[in-house]
Amino acid sequence: MKKVFYIIGITIVAISIIVISIGISLQPKNEANVAYHITLADLKLYNNGIFTDNFKIQRGTYQFSFVPNGDSPQNFSILLKGDLFSYNADFNLQGTIHNTGISSYYTWDYIGSKVIEVPQDQEIQIIINPHGNVLGSISVDLRKL
């Protein structure tokens, strides 16, 4: 009888490992599409309240995505500057309430112009200005579509 339980236990574990492996392999590989990522959560990243960095980007269409964390800035600006490319946008944090019938909760997103078109491969300077709110953290991703 113990042998049957042992075989059933091993079978359940093996099936679980196979299911988890298949699930992981089917998840989209979004990391490959990330052209730029920064999590602004440290005062040392800012110079006079503004974050600046340079990165290389390929020609194509890109979209910003943001993850607000804790006391994220209510609004911020992003400026991208390249040889033949310029982008400037303001983003404002907006909460959306969701009522489930037994509870309510908010989801948060930044509203603004998130899609950009880069005409050629080039080096880009990114400038993020949180308008004085450097204590709240935010993650910024620029993904190729």
C-alpha positions, 0 to 999 in steps of 0.5 A: 500500500505504501508503494502505491502512495509513493508512486502516486506522489512521484507522479503528481510531482512529475506532472506538476514540474511538467505543467510549470515548465510548459507554463514558463516556456509559454510566457512572452519574452518581454525582456527582449523588447525592452530598449530602456529600463530605469527604476527611479528609487534613489536620490543619488540617481538625480542631479538637481532633481532631474534624471539624465542618461544616454542609451542606444536605440534602433529604428522602430516604434516604441511605447513607454510603460510605467510602474508607480510604486508607493509615493510616485510622482503625481506628474513628470516629464520625459524628454528624449533627444537624438541626432534627428529625433526629439520627443517631449511628453508630460505624464499625469498619474490617474487612479481608476476605481474598481468596484467588485460588489464586496470591495473597491480598489484602485489601479494606477496608470500614467496618462500621456503620449506613450508611443514614439517613432524612432526614424533611425538607429542612434544614441538617445539622451533621456531626461526625466523630470519628476517636478520635485517629487524625487522621494517617490519611486517609479519604474520606466520602460521603453519597449519596442512594439 
